């Protein structure tokens, strides 16, 4: 003998309510896999960044034409007051590269004749230093920043660097420390004044042989494996065509793990 239900509510309403509750508690299946997929922006780590700076444009140097044809964004550092200064800066801008002033600055060792016109030396007055830096900036079309040409003595001089960084702040320019000396004060003073800056981490062609430049590129790639970003400097001039060839050959392998960017994408800013 079956027992009767107690009340009509259980007979008429309880079963639909129970089924509805169970449906709400069940996980929703959309047909998509719960496993992360390659390329998913929520799961993929940010891409590494690489900035390559090429120094010494402005004097019709060997390798100029080749460097401008590299199929990556470059930062083109142009020296002021030279025969092809404006031409090189304009061409770089037209090709989508970034233009910075390659400012001649006094080294600890070396001849002043190596620096070129308008060089910044530590024996100049404050007014003369200011005047020369501003004139050099104004000589470069499309300039967005400054890096030092030579400068192992000047970049370690507090007075000179205070003037340089202050001008960059006034003119809304970034700074790249070429790091020709570990005593450089560019980073310290830039942070104090709130000027965006970054630092070179490797020279490709401090020696001009193809063998050395290739070894430096191998070192560059090794460092990139260990870091999230890298800045490196090459040159037009005596090593220009060799440096161009080494960079060109390395582009595909570098692009497997990093994006090429201009130097303004790599700057550090103060916490102010």
Rosetta blueprint (number, residue, H / E / L):
1 X L
2 X L
3 X L
4 X L
5 X L
6 X L
7 X L
8 X H
9 X H
10 X H
11 X H
12 X H
13 X H
14 X H
15 X H
16 X H
17 X H
18 X H
19 X H
20 X H
21 X H
22 X H
23 X H
24 X H
25 X H
26 X L
27 X L
28 X L
29 X L
30 X L
31 X L
32 X L
33 X L
34 X L
35 X L
36 X L
37 X L
38 X L
39 X L
40 X L
41 X L
42 X L
43 X L
44 X L
45 X L
46 X L
47 X L
48 X E
49 X E
50 X E
51 X E
52 X E
53 X E
54 X E
55 X E
56 X E
57 X E
58 X L
59 X L
60 X L
61 X L
62 X L
63 X L
64 X H
65 X H
66 X H
67 X H
68 X H
69 X L
70 X L
71 X L
72 X L
73 X L
74 X L
75 X E
76 X E
77 X E
78 X E
79 X L
80 X L
81 X L
82 X L
83 X L
84 X L
85 X H
86 X H
87 X H
88 X H
89 X H
90 X H
91 X H
92 X H
93 X H
94 X H
95 X L
96 X L
97 X L
98 X E
99 X E
100 X E
101 X E
102 X E
103 X E
104 X E
105 X E
106 X L
107 X L
108 X L
109 X L
110 X L
111 X L
112 X H
113 X H
114 X H
115 X L
116 X L
117 X L
118 X L
119 X L
120 X E
121 X L
122 X L
123 X L
124 X L
125 X L
126 X H
127 X H
128 X H
129 X H
130 X H
131 X H
132 X H
133 X H
134 X H
135 X H
136 X H
137 X H
138 X H
139 X L
140 X L
141 X L
142 X L
143 X E
144 X E
145 X E
146 X E
147 X E
148 X E
149 X E
150 X E
151 X L
152 X L
153 X L
154 X H
155 X H
156 X H
157 X L
158 X H
159 X H
160 X H
161 X H
162 X H
163 X H
164 X H
165 X H
166 X H
167 X H
168 X H
169 X H
170 X H
171 X H
172 X L
173 X L
174 X E
175 X E
176 X E
177 X E
178 X L
179 X L
180 X L
181 X L
182 X L
183 X L
184 X L
185 X L
186 X H
187 X H
188 X H
189 X H
190 X H
191 X H
192 X H
193 X H
194 X L
195 X L
196 X L
197 X E
198 X E
199 X E
200 X L
201 X L
202 X E
203 X E
204 X L
205 X L
206 X L
207 X L
208 X L
209 X L
210 X H
211 X H
212 X H
213 X H
214 X H
215 X H
216 X H
217 X H
218 X H
219 X H
220 X H
221 X H
222 X H
223 X H
224 X H
225 X H
226 X H
227 X L
228 X L
229 X E
230 X E
231 X E
232 X E
233 X E
234 X E
235 X E
236 X L
237 X L
238 X L
239 X L
240 X H
241 X H
242 X H
243 X H
244 X H
245 X H
246 X H
247 X H
248 X H
249 X H
250 X H
251 X H
252 X H
253 X H
254 X H
255 X H
256 X L
257 X L
258 X E
259 X E
260 X E
261 X L
262 X L
263 X H
264 X H
265 X H
266 X H
267 X L
268 X E
269 X L
270 X L
271 X L
272 X L
